[in-house]
Amino acid sequence: MLCGLVVLQPNLGGENIPAVDAKVDVLDGSEPLFKPLFQWYLEKGGCYKLAFGPKAFLVVSDPVIIRYILRENAFNFDKGVLAEILEPIMGKGLIPADLETWKPRRRAIVPAFHKAYLNAMVRMFASCTERSISKLEEMTVTGKGDGLIRMQDGLPVVDMETEFLNVALDIIGLGVFNYDFGSCTSESPVIKAGYSVLREAEHRSTFYIPYWNLPLADVVVPRQREFKAQMGVISESLDMLIEKAKAYRNEEDVETLQERDYDKIDDPSLLRFLVDSRGEDISTKQLRDDLMTMLIAGHETTAAMLSWCVFCLATNRDVERKLQEEVDRVLGDQTPTLELISQMPYLRACMAESLRMYPQPPILIRRALSDDTLPGGLSPPEGVTEFPIAKGADIFMSTWNLHRSPLLWKDPDTYRPERFTEKFQGSGAWGGFDPERSPGALYPNEIMADFAFLPFGGGARKCVGDQFALVEGSVALAMMVRKFEFRHAGKAEDVGMATGATIHTANGLKMVVKKRDTSTTSTTTATPLVGAAQGGKGKCPVQH
């Protein structure tokens, strides 16, 4: 994500930081940026300068340095370039918001993701997933249906990335603003506008000249004229939903809202919670910015997570079998609940492992608000103990490098969910990986890995919707693998990778969908989540 680099880049600071001179053709889109960033990481270490002529930024891939930026001195760093890219789309939503706006908005939104809300959402996750399952079942029976690409050996070929995008969009619509997009079966103008805005956000994140900021760009440039029109469609719809929610406002304390019986109310959405919160007399524009942020950030991220998880399962049959056994044993023919999800550790580990191998996003962005000194990290240049940086320095924290680092993970290119039960000894100031470091956590997190695993960021500005997204993905994955087996319609290598805000496929996730025969499935044999000896040993073919 390089767009918005200023023409006069400030001095990044210490001359002891290793440097890489890159050619602008690295940004030509022929391959994801994180691939060359990884090679330079192996050559230069966990902190280096990447220069494009007079422009430069820091690439950080060291958990000790990242822990400092995200947690230990978090309020000396804002979103910088990322905020500049997203402000026209998300306004002052949580992701691009400055610290003054972010603090009260986070305090307002975090309580909305309480346990009763998540319990209600799990039922909705299952209902939306069932729509997709019904579509796929019809294709396997009739060889017809919306989204069918072709038949192969008598079985339907479906782009499962698109299917997961549809499921995730329906879930965000209902869970966040009580609007049913119905995208699994239809396409409304709002859906079309939503996808257009998502593509524009991705375009801006990968295009390094911010031409859209030029005067009259939204009038003269067709792409920007279309973007402005589609933003109008979404804004008008969100404003309508907000005004409708405000018209039936029932103001109560946060504690009372959290104790509502979410089984008995017509609108359990996050918007309803925010509108009804006592003392939260916020503007329609701020609410729209919050909702737009959740629509953009919560939709494609979950779809990408599910797509890569299914990709990895299709190329690691032993892992797939273990997952199927656990789902059959625990879930059976029941509708998923939060309690049942908590009884499927291998399912949750499969989700986490897909996020390790294909992090969403692959790069986190910050900008220093004042001069600072970063710690030297795990393997600084000889004689170096710290990296001084200047105010205005743009920092790109590579989650791809962290998650694929041979210094931090055993067999990092192997899809092996069992790794999340194993302690890994750290070195120096890095504590390694220890699942006992975060007792009670439903999913692996940055605390267990001491900031070497950042599925949803970390520190003060960690994503507020992490549990929502992970439970949503777990419900959808469990229901899908209970019903179907997925096989690559061609070579796995042909899927390819492309990136913007997330890592998604370059050519779609075209899968042969086969309905499972579960008539003889045993539901009595436990599938414990144990050590590496029983884990999958396959490598995902799309790698660095």
C-alpha positions as a Python dict, from the first residue, in 0.01 Angstrom:
ca = {
    (1, 'M'): (0, 0, 0),
    (2, 'L'): (209, 290, -123),
    (3, 'C'): (-37, 549, -238),
    (4, 'G'): (-6, 891, -79),
    (5, 'L'): (371, 898, -28),
    (6, 'V'): (454, 1265, -1),
    (7, 'V'): (673, 1430, -261),
    (8, 'L'): (908, 1573, 3),
    (9, 'Q'): (965, 1278, 232),
    (10, 'P'): (1099, 1370, 581),
    (11, 'N'): (1431, 1228, 692),
    (12, 'L'): (1351, 889, 841),
    (13, 'G'): (1621, 919, 1104),
    (14, 'G'): (1917, 704, 1199),
    (15, 'E'): (2183, 633, 941),
    (16, 'N'): (2234, 293, 1103),
    (17, 'I'): (1916, 163, 940),
    (18, 'P'): (1998, -67, 644),
    (19, 'A'): (1871, 69, 312),
    (20, 'V'): (1727, -74, -8),
    (21, 'D'): (1708, 125, -331),
    (22, 'A'): (1407, 0, -523),
    (23, 'K'): (1294, 69, -874),
    (24, 'V'): (948, 212, -927),
    (25, 'D'): (862, -91, -1143),
    (26, 'V'): (828, -284, -815),
    (27, 'L'): (493, -104, -797),
    (28, 'D'): (375, -202, -1145),
    (29, 'G'): (130, -459, -1006),
    (30, 'S'): (295, -760, -1170),
    (31, 'E'): (332, -919, -827),
    (32, 'P'): (216, -828, -474),
    (33, 'L'): (441, -576, -301),
    (34, 'F'): (488, -800, 2),
    (35, 'K'): (687, -1051, -204),
    (36, 'P'): (992, -827, -267),
    (37, 'L'): (951, -687, 87),
    (38, 'F'): (1003, -1041, 216),
    (39, 'Q'): (1320, -1096, 13),
    (40, 'W'): (1467, -768, 137),
    (41, 'Y'): (1371, -867, 493),
    (42, 'L'): (1577, -1185, 460),
    (43, 'E'): (1871, -979, 331),
    (44, 'K'): (1849, -664, 546),
    (45, 'G'): (1678, -772, 868),
    (46, 'G'): (1376, -664, 1067),
    (47, 'C'): (1403, -289, 1002),
    (48, 'Y'): (1518, -130, 677),
    (49, 'K'): (1460, 178, 464),
    (50, 'L'): (1300, 133, 127),
    (51, 'A'): (1377, 423, -105),
    (52, 'F'): (1218, 517, -437),
    (53, 'G'): (1439, 803, -547),
    (54, 'P'): (1378, 1086, -296),
    (55, 'K'): (1091, 899, -130),
    (56, 'A'): (1149, 648, 146),
    (57, 'F'): (974, 462, 424),
    (58, 'L'): (1062, 206, 689),
    (59, 'V'): (972, -160, 654),
    (60, 'V'): (947, -328, 994),
    (61, 'S'): (919, -707, 1029),
    (62, 'D'): (1042, -760, 1384),
    (63, 'P'): (798, -845, 1668),
    (64, 'V'): (994, -648, 1928),
    (65, 'I'): (986, -329, 1719),
    (66, 'I'): (623, -383, 1621),
    (67, 'R'): (524, -440, 1984),
    (68, 'Y'): (680, -101, 2063),
    (69, 'I'): (489, 74, 1782),
    (70, 'L'): (152, -90, 1844),
    (71, 'R'): (148, -117, 2222),
    (72, 'E'): (434, 38, 2416),
    (73, 'N'): (425, 379, 2245),
    (74, 'A'): (107, 345, 2040),
    (75, 'F'): (-9, 705, 2072),
    (76, 'N'): (300, 843, 1902),
    (77, 'F'): (184, 681, 1577),
    (78, 'D'): (-124, 744, 1366),
    (79, 'K'): (-245, 579, 1045),
    (80, 'G'): (-64, 825, 817),
    (81, 'V'): (-77, 717, 455),
    (82, 'L'): (-364, 477, 526),
    (83, 'A'): (-579, 757, 668),
    (84, 'E'): (-510, 968, 358),
    (85, 'I'): (-622, 682, 133),
    (86, 'L'): (-936, 595, 328),
    (87, 'E'): (-1060, 935, 449),
    (88, 'P'): (-1269, 1002, 134),
    (89, 'I'): (-1436, 662, 180),
    (90, 'M'): (-1458, 610, 555),
    (91, 'G'): (-1438, 970, 676),
    (92, 'K'): (-1363, 958, 1050),
    (93, 'G'): (-1448, 591, 1098),
    (94, 'L'): (-1235, 389, 1339),
    (95, 'I'): (-965, 284, 1093),
    (96, 'P'): (-861, 621, 945),
    (97, 'A'): (-972, 839, 1240),
    (98, 'D'): (-728, 1071, 1411),
    (99, 'L'): (-665, 1000, 1780),
    (100, 'E'): (-903, 1273, 1900),
    (101, 'T'): (-1192, 1112, 1710),
    (102, 'W'): (-1083, 754, 1761),
    (103, 'K'): (-1082, 749, 2142),
    (104, 'P'): (-1452, 831, 2204),
    (105, 'R'): (-1569, 626, 1906),
    (106, 'R'): (-1384, 316, 2025),
    (107, 'R'): (-1529, 359, 2375),
    (108, 'A'): (-1875, 369, 2218),
    (109, 'I'): (-1835, 77, 1977),
    (110, 'V'): (-1642, -182, 2182),
    (111, 'P'): (-1930, -251, 2427),
    (112, 'A'): (-2158, -332, 2134),
    (113, 'F'): (-1961, -652, 2062),
    (114, 'H'): (-2076, -817, 2386),
    (115, 'K'): (-2153, -1187, 2436),
    (116, 'A'): (-2533, -1165, 2398),
    (117, 'Y'): (-2487, -982, 2068),
    (118, 'L'): (-2238, -1243, 1943),
    (119, 'N'): (-2477, -1524, 2043),
    (120, 'A'): (-2753, -1362, 1839),
    (121, 'M'): (-2515, -1305, 1550),
    (122, 'V'): (-2410, -1672, 1538),
    (123, 'R'): (-2767, -1768, 1445),
    (124, 'M'): (-2765, -1503, 1174),
    (125, 'F'): (-2423, -1623, 1049),
    (126, 'A'): (-2572, -1971, 1012),
    (127, 'S'): (-2881, -1843, 832),
    (128, 'C'): (-2676, -1648, 576),
    (129, 'T'): (-2443, -1944, 521),
    (130, 'E'): (-2743, -2172, 469),
    (131, 'R'): (-2850, -1956, 173),
    (132, 'S'): (-2517, -2026, 4),
    (133, 'I'): (-2532, -2396, 92),
    (134, 'S'): (-2878, -2424, -67),
    (135, 'K'): (-2740, -2266, -386),
    (136, 'L'): (-2448, -2507, -398),
    (137, 'E'): (-2670, -2809, -327),
    (138, 'E'): (-2897, -2713, -615),
    (139, 'M'): (-2597, -2694, -847),
    (140, 'T'): (-2480, -3043, -744),
    (141, 'V'): (-2827, -3183, -816),
    (142, 'T'): (-2940, -2991, -1125),
    (143, 'G'): (-2613, -2865, -1276),
    (144, 'K'): (-2774, -2522, -1289),
    (145, 'G'): (-2768, -2211, -1076),
    (146, 'D'): (-2646, -1856, -1034),
    (147, 'G'): (-2268, -1853, -994),
    (148, 'L'): (-2209, -2183, -1177),
    (149, 'I'): (-1900, -2152, -1398),
    (150, 'R'): (-1918, -2492, -1569),
    (151, 'M'): (-1955, -2862, -1496),
    (152, 'Q'): (-1646, -3079, -1452),
    (153, 'D'): (-1676, -3459, -1425),
    (154, 'G'): (-2044, -3414, -1350),
    (155, 'L'): (-1980, -3170, -1064),
    (156, 'P'): (-2026, -2791, -1054),
    (157, 'V'): (-1730, -2553, -1067),
    (158, 'V'): (-1789, -2242, -855),
    (159, 'D'): (-1578, -1938, -773),
    (160, 'M'): (-1585, -1979, -395),
    (161, 'E'): (-1417, -1643, -339),
    (162, 'T'): (-1721, -1474, -490),
    (163, 'E'): (-1950, -1698, -288),
    (164, 'F'): (-1774, -1607, 36),
    (165, 'L'): (-1789, -1238, -57),
    (166, 'N'): (-2166, -1272, -93),
    (167, 'V'): (-2207, -1450, 240),
    (168, 'A'): (-1988, -1195, 419),
    (169, 'L'): (-2176, -900, 268),
    (170, 'D'): (-2512, -1040, 381),
    (171, 'I'): (-2374, -1091, 732),
    (172, 'I'): (-2233, -740, 757),
    (173, 'G'): (-2558, -591, 631),
    (174, 'L'): (-2774, -770, 886),
    (175, 'G'): (-2531, -765, 1178),
    (176, 'V'): (-2416, -405, 1151),
    (177, 'F'): (-2712, -207, 1013),
    (178, 'N'): (-3006, -449, 993),
    (179, 'Y'): (-3017, -445, 614),
    (180, 'D'): (-3054, -762, 409),
    (181, 'F'): (-2844, -729, 95),
    (182, 'G'): (-2962, -1072, -22),
    (183, 'S'): (-2641, -1088, -225),
    (184, 'C'): (-2637, -1469, -242),
    (185, 'T'): (-2941, -1456, -469),
    (186, 'S'): (-2960, -1105, -616),
    (187, 'E'): (-2771, -783, -681),
    (188, 'S'): (-2922, -453, -567),
    (189, 'P'): (-2786, -110, -658),
    (190, 'V'): (-2641, -87, -307),
    (191, 'I'): (-2450, -414, -357),
    (192, 'K'): (-2313, -294, -690),
    (193, 'A'): (-2210, 35, -530),
    (194, 'G'): (-2048, -148, -239),
    (195, 'Y'): (-1829, -359, -467),
    (196, 'S'): (-1736, -52, -672),
    (197, 'V'): (-1623, 133, -359),
    (198, 'L'): (-1428, -171, -239),
    (199, 'R'): (-1242, -184, -570),
    (200, 'E'): (-1167, 187, -551),
    (201, 'A'): (-1029, 150, -198),
    (202, 'E'): (-803, -125, -328),
    (203, 'H'): (-701, 83, -629),
    (204, 'R'): (-602, 372, -406),
    (205, 'S'): (-405, 146, -176),
    (206, 'T'): (-183, 22, -459),
    (207, 'F'): (-152, 332, -681),
    (208, 'Y'): (133, 549, -565),
    (209, 'I'): (28, 880, -729),
    (210, 'P'): (-286, 1021, -558),
    (211, 'Y'): (-435, 1173, -873),
    (212, 'W'): (-785, 1165, -720),
    (213, 'N'): (-686, 1460, -498),
    (214, 'L'): (-638, 1686, -800),
    (215, 'P'): (-900, 1959, -851),
    (216, 'L'): (-1205, 1839, -1050),
    (217, 'A'): (-1075, 1479, -1061),
    (218, 'D'): (-1423, 1359, -961),
    (219, 'V'): (-1565, 1545, -1260),
    (220, 'V'): (-1304, 1486, -1530),
    (221, 'V'): (-1177, 1132, -1454),
    (222, 'P'): (-1443, 868, -1537),
    (223, 'R'): (-1327, 632, -1263),
    (224, 'Q'): (-1350, 901, -998),
    (225, 'R'): (-1681, 1028, -1133),
    (226, 'E'): (-1819, 675, -1097),
    (227, 'F'): (-1673, 645, -747),
    (228, 'K'): (-1844, 967, -639),
    (229, 'A'): (-2177, 845, -774),
    (230, 'Q'): (-2149, 504, -604),
    (231, 'M'): (-2049, 666, -274),
    (232, 'G'): (-2368, 871, -307),
    (233, 'V'): (-2576, 554, -345),
    (234, 'I'): (-2426, 397, -32),
    (235, 'S'): (-2439, 717, 173),
    (236, 'E'): (-2804, 771, 86),
    (237, 'S'): (-2889, 414, 191),
    (238, 'L'): (-2693, 436, 516),
    (239, 'D'): (-2848, 773, 599),
    (240, 'M'): (-3193, 621, 547),
    (241, 'L'): (-3113, 330, 780),
    (242, 'I'): (-2966, 564, 1042),
    (243, 'E'): (-3266, 797, 1037),
    (244, 'K'): (-3500, 498, 1063),
    (245, 'A'): (-3308, 370, 1365),
    (246, 'K'): (-3309, 715, 1525),
    (247, 'A'): (-3685, 747, 1475),
    (248, 'Y'): (-3738, 447, 1705),
    (249, 'R'): (-3463, 531, 1951),
    (250, 'N'): (-3499, 371, 2294),
    (251, 'E'): (-3221, 533, 2496),
    (252, 'E'): (-3072, 317, 2772),
    (253, 'D'): (-2748, 268, 2963),
    (254, 'V'): (-2486, 43, 2803),
    (255, 'E'): (-2528, -219, 3077),
    (256, 'T'): (-2903, -236, 3011),
    (257, 'L'): (-2847, -265, 2636),
    (258, 'Q'): (-2609, -556, 2693),
    (259, 'E'): (-2874, -737, 2895),
    (260, 'R'): (-3142, -716, 2626),
    (261, 'D'): (-3296, -1043, 2515),
    (262, 'Y'): (-3159, -1043, 2162),
    (263, 'D'): (-3381, -1339, 2071),
    (264, 'K'): (-3689, -1122, 2117),
    (265, 'I'): (-3600, -797, 1943),
    (266, 'D'): (-3652, -730, 1574),
    (267, 'D'): (-3328, -538, 1528),
    (268, 'P'): (-3022, -673, 1715),
    (269, 'S'): (-2781, -478, 1493),
    (270, 'L'): (-2477, -280, 1598),
    (271, 'L'): (-2645, 35, 1463),
    (272, 'R'): (-2939, -20, 1699),
    (273, 'F'): (-2698, -46, 1994),
    (274, 'L'): (-2514, 274, 1900),
    (275, 'V'): (-2833, 474, 1844),
    (276, 'D'): (-2985, 355, 2174),
    (277, 'S'): (-2672, 414, 2386),
    (278, 'R'): (-2740, 686, 2643),
    (279, 'G'): (-2517, 988, 2597),
    (280, 'E'): (-2414, 891, 2243),
    (281, 'D'): (-2584, 1177, 2065),
    (282, 'I'): (-2361, 1153, 1761),
    (283, 'S'): (-2417, 1294, 1416),
    (284, 'T'): (-2558, 1103, 1125),
    (285, 'K'): (-2229, 1165, 943),
    (286, 'Q'): (-2022, 1006, 1221),
    (287, 'L'): (-2254, 705, 1233),
    (288, 'R'): (-2231, 676, 854),
    (289, 'D'): (-1849, 687, 874),
    (290, 'D'): (-1855, 413, 1141),
    (291, 'L'): (-2089, 193, 936),
    (292, 'M'): (-1897, 251, 612),
    (293, 'T'): (-1575, 147, 789),
    (294, 'M'): (-1735, -176, 910),
    (295, 'L'): (-1883, -247, 566),
    (296, 'I'): (-1550, -208, 389),
    (297, 'A'): (-1322, -359, 655),
    (298, 'G'): (-1554, -637, 770),
    (299, 'H'): (-1668, -767, 437),
    (300, 'E'): (-1370, -844, 217),
    (301, 'T'): (-1144, -940, 508),
    (302, 'T'): (-1369, -1226, 620),
    (303, 'A'): (-1424, -1343, 264),
    (304, 'A'): (-1047, -1351, 204),
    (305, 'M'): (-990, -1543, 528),
    (306, 'L'): (-1245, -1808, 425),
    (307, 'S'): (-1117, -1827, 68),
    (308, 'W'): (-758, -1900, 172),
    (309, 'C'): (-870, -2144, 439),
    (310, 'V'): (-1062, -2349, 181),
    (311, 'F'): (-767, -2315, -57),
    (312, 'C'): (-536, -2463, 208),
    (313, 'L'): (-778, -2741, 302),
    (314, 'A'): (-809, -2844, -63),
    (315, 'T'): (-431, -2882, -85),
    (316, 'N'): (-388, -3050, 256),
    (317, 'R'): (-622, -3347, 263),
    (318, 'D'): (-505, -3481, 599),
    (319, 'V'): (-594, -3148, 765),
    (320, 'E'): (-928, -3149, 586),
    (321, 'R'): (-1010, -3499, 715),
    (322, 'K'): (-928, -3404, 1074),
    (323, 'L'): (-1146, -3096, 1045),
    (324, 'Q'): (-1435, -3295, 896),
    (325, 'E'): (-1409, -3548, 1180),
    (326, 'E'): (-1425, -3275, 1445),
    (327, 'V'): (-1717, -3097, 1279),
    (328, 'D'): (-1910, -3423, 1234),
    (329, 'R'): (-1848, -3522, 1595),
    (330, 'V'): (-1923, -3192, 1764),
    (331, 'L'): (-2167, -3020, 1531),
    (332, 'G'): (-2344, -3315, 1372),
    (333, 'D'): (-2671, -3188, 1225),
    (334, 'Q'): (-2707, -2906, 1480),
    (335, 'T'): (-2714, -2536, 1400),
    (336, 'P'): (-2387, -2380, 1520),
    (337, 'T'): (-2384, -2187, 1846),
    (338, 'L'): (-2107, -2002, 2024),
    (339, 'E'): (-2084, -2292, 2271),
    (340, 'L'): (-2043, -2546, 1989),
    (341, 'I'): (-1777, -2330, 1822),
    (342, 'S'): (-1588, -2325, 2153),
    (343, 'Q'): (-1585, -2709, 2145),
    (344, 'M'): (-1410, -2722, 1804),
    (345, 'P'): (-1047, -2618, 1866),
    (346, 'Y'): (-921, -2764, 1538),
    (347, 'L'): (-1174, -2558, 1342),
    (348, 'R'): (-1057, -2241, 1514),
    (349, 'A'): (-691, -2334, 1461),
    (350, 'C'): (-757, -2388, 1088),
    (351, 'M'): (-896, -2034, 1068),
    (352, 'A'): (-596, -1893, 1255),
    (353, 'E'): (-348, -2083, 1039),
    (354, 'S'): (-502, -1945, 720),
    (355, 'L'): (-463, -1595, 868),
    (356, 'R'): (-101, -1669, 951),
    (357, 'M'): (-20, -1781, 598),
    (358, 'Y'): (-238, -1521, 424),
    (359, 'P'): (-265, -1224, 667),
    (360, 'Q'): (-542, -972, 615),
    (361, 'P'): (-403, -713, 563),
    (362, 'P'): (-45, -808, 465),
    (363, 'I'): (86, -465, 568),
    (364, 'L'): (-3, -237, 862),
    (365, 'I'): (73, 134, 824),
    (366, 'R'): (172, 398, 1078),
    (367, 'R'): (331, 745, 1077),
    (368, 'A'): (544, 889, 1359),
    (369, 'L'): (385, 1194, 1522),
    (370, 'S'): (715, 1302, 1677),
    (371, 'D'): (1080, 1199, 1677),
    (372, 'D'): (1121, 858, 1837),
    (373, 'T'): (1366, 575, 1893),
    (374, 'L'): (1272, 222, 1793),
    (375, 'P'): (1433, -75, 1972),
    (376, 'G'): (1696, -268, 1779),
    (377, 'G'): (1485, -584, 1772),
    (378, 'L'): (1599, -944, 1736),
    (379, 'S'): (1878, -915, 1480),
    (380, 'P'): (1996, -556, 1429),
    (381, 'P'): (2315, -474, 1239),
    (382, 'E'): (2634, -532, 1439),
    (383, 'G'): (2684, -266, 1701),
    (384, 'V'): (2331, -125, 1668),
    (385, 'T'): (2095, -129, 1968),
    (386, 'E'): (1825, 114, 1851),
    (387, 'F'): (1688, 294, 1544),
    (388, 'P'): (1618, 669, 1582),
    (389, 'I'): (1339, 790, 1353),
    (390, 'A'): (1211, 1135, 1266),
    (391, 'K'): (866, 1291, 1297),
    (392, 'G'): (663, 1212, 986),
    (393, 'A'): (839, 884, 910),
    (394, 'D'): (605, 643, 732),
    (395, 'I'): (630, 289, 865),
    (396, 'F'): (509, -25, 692),
    (397, 'M'): (481, -321, 928),
    (398, 'S'): (482, -637, 720),
    (399, 'T'): (252, -896, 874),
    (400, 'W'): (338, -1122, 580),
    (401, 'N'): (704, -1114, 682),
    (402, 'L'): (619, -1173, 1048),
    (403, 'H'): (388, -1465, 975),
    (404, 'R'): (624, -1629, 723),
    (405, 'S'): (952, -1564, 906),
    (406, 'P'): (1175, -1871, 949),
    (407, 'L'): (1315, -1699, 1262),
    (408, 'L'): (975, -1692, 1429),
    (409, 'W'): (793, -2002, 1303),
    (410, 'K'): (888, -2365, 1244),
    (411, 'D'): (819, -2465, 881),
    (412, 'P'): (649, -2131, 809),
    (413, 'D'): (532, -2231, 460),
    (414, 'T'): (352, -2541, 589),
    (415, 'Y'): (-20, -2525, 665),
    (416, 'R'): (-24, -2687, 1009),
    (417, 'P'): (-300, -2577, 1251),
    (418, 'E'): (-143, -2783, 1532),
    (419, 'R'): (132, -2523, 1572),
    (420, 'F'): (-101, -2311, 1782),
    (421, 'T'): (-87, -2562, 2069),
    (422, 'E'): (294, -2575, 2076),
    (423, 'K'): (526, -2355, 2277),
    (424, 'F'): (807, -2198, 2076),
    (425, 'Q'): (1105, -2059, 2264),
    (426, 'G'): (1181, -1697, 2186),
    (427, 'S'): (1513, -1515, 2201),
    (428, 'G'): (1629, -1184, 2339),
    (429, 'A'): (1338, -948, 2404),
    (430, 'W'): (1091, -1166, 2213),
    (431, 'G'): (893, -1411, 2425),
    (432, 'G'): (823, -1669, 2154),
    (433, 'F'): (486, -1842, 2123),
    (434, 'D'): (301, -1971, 2428),
    (435, 'P'): (-74, -2054, 2410),
    (436, 'E'): (-93, -2032, 2790),
    (437, 'R'): (-1, -1662, 2779),
    (438, 'S'): (-360, -1570, 2692),
    (439, 'P'): (-580, -1801, 2901),
    (440, 'G'): (-944, -1819, 2799),
    (441, 'A'): (-886, -1679, 2451),
    (442, 'L'): (-1108, -1845, 2193),
    (443, 'Y'): (-856, -1790, 1910),
    (444, 'P'): (-476, -1751, 1889),
    (445, 'N'): (-376, -1386, 1919),
    (446, 'E'): (-87, -1142, 1933),
    (447, 'I'): (-39, -1192, 2309),
    (448, 'M'): (28, -1566, 2269),
    (449, 'A'): (284, -1489, 1996),
    (450, 'D'): (430, -1177, 2161),
    (451, 'F'): (342, -977, 1849),
    (452, 'A'): (477, -1226, 1594),
    (453, 'F'): (116, -1310, 1496),
    (454, 'L'): (-109, -1012, 1416),
    (455, 'P'): (-431, -1145, 1262),
    (456, 'F'): (-616, -826, 1363),
    (457, 'G'): (-336, -592, 1460),
    (458, 'G'): (-253, -536, 1825),
    (459, 'G'): (-238, -281, 2100),
    (460, 'A'): (-476, 10, 2145),
    (461, 'R'): (-592, 24, 1783),
    (462, 'K'): (-648, -345, 1734),
    (463, 'C'): (-956, -425, 1525),
    (464, 'V'): (-1269, -411, 1742),
    (465, 'G'): (-1448, -669, 1528),
    (466, 'D'): (-1193, -949, 1559),
    (467, 'Q'): (-1419, -1193, 1748),
    (468, 'F'): (-1714, -1111, 1520),
    (469, 'A'): (-1505, -1194, 1212),
    (470, 'L'): (-1346, -1510, 1354),
    (471, 'V'): (-1673, -1655, 1482),
    (472, 'E'): (-1844, -1561, 1154),
    (473, 'G'): (-1572, -1741, 959),
    (474, 'S'): (-1583, -2043, 1190),
    (475, 'V'): (-1961, -2084, 1151),
    (476, 'A'): (-1943, -2056, 772),
    (477, 'L'): (-1647, -2293, 743),
    (478, 'A'): (-1798, -2556, 974),
    (479, 'M'): (-2127, -2558, 784),
    (480, 'M'): (-1953, -2572, 447),
    (481, 'V'): (-1714, -2859, 527),
    (482, 'R'): (-2000, -3052, 689),
    (483, 'K'): (-2186, -3050, 356),
    (484, 'F'): (-1918, -3035, 85),
    (485, 'E'): (-1569, -3123, -25),
    (486, 'F'): (-1385, -2865, -234),
    (487, 'R'): (-1122, -2949, -495),
    (488, 'H'): (-925, -2718, -723),
    (489, 'A'): (-1081, -2710, -1070),
    (490, 'G'): (-732, -2662, -1216),
    (491, 'K'): (-385, -2635, -1070),
    (492, 'A'): (-365, -2478, -726),
    (493, 'E'): (-76, -2262, -851),
    (494, 'D'): (-307, -2102, -1107),
    (495, 'V'): (-511, -1932, -835),
    (496, 'G'): (-242, -1667, -790),
    (497, 'M'): (-234, -1379, -545),
    (498, 'A'): (-327, -1015, -578),
    (499, 'T'): (-333, -760, -303),
    (500, 'G'): (-472, -427, -202),
    (501, 'A'): (-630, -389, 138),
    (502, 'T'): (-638, -770, 161),
    (503, 'I'): (-471, -1066, -7),
    (504, 'H'): (-718, -1211, -253),
    (505, 'T'): (-687, -1441, -549),
    (506, 'A'): (-561, -1317, -883),
    (507, 'N'): (-791, -1542, -1086),
    (508, 'G'): (-1073, -1644, -853),
    (509, 'L'): (-1096, -1952, -633),
    (510, 'K'): (-1248, -2194, -883),
    (511, 'M'): (-1348, -2506, -695),
    (512, 'V'): (-1516, -2834, -789),
    (513, 'V'): (-1793, -2873, -531),
    (514, 'K'): (-1885, -3226, -426),
    (515, 'K'): (-2158, -3302, -176),
    (516, 'R'): (-2027, -3519, 107),
    (517, 'D'): (-2172, -3860, 184),
    (518, 'T'): (-2202, -3848, 562),
    (519, 'S'): (-2428, -4151, 597),
    (520, 'T'): (-2143, -4365, 732),
    (521, 'T'): (-1957, -4089, 916),
    (522, 'S'): (-1855, -4179, 1269),
    (523, 'T'): (-1931, -3915, 1531),
    (524, 'T'): (-1772, -4097, 1823),
    (525, 'T'): (-1400, -4068, 1754),
    (526, 'A'): (-1250, -3756, 1903),
    (527, 'T'): (-1007, -3547, 1702),
    (528, 'P'): (-794, -3372, 1963),
    (529, 'L'): (-580, -3078, 1867),
    (530, 'V'): (-235, -3217, 1942),
    (531, 'G'): (128, -3182, 1845),
    (532, 'A'): (309, -3168, 1516),
    (533, 'A'): (343, -3542, 1468),
    (534, 'Q'): (-23, -3569, 1373),
    (535, 'G'): (-41, -3250, 1173),
    (536, 'G'): (-67, -3186, 803),
    (537, 'K'): (261, -3176, 618),
    (538, 'G'): (157, -3028, 286),
    (539, 'K'): (275, -2691, 165),
    (540, 'C'): (38, -2440, 17),
    (541, 'P'): (160, -2388, -341),
    (542, 'V'): (98, -2013, -349),
    (543, 'Q'): (400, -1884, -159),
    (544, 'H'): (670, -1622, -169),
}
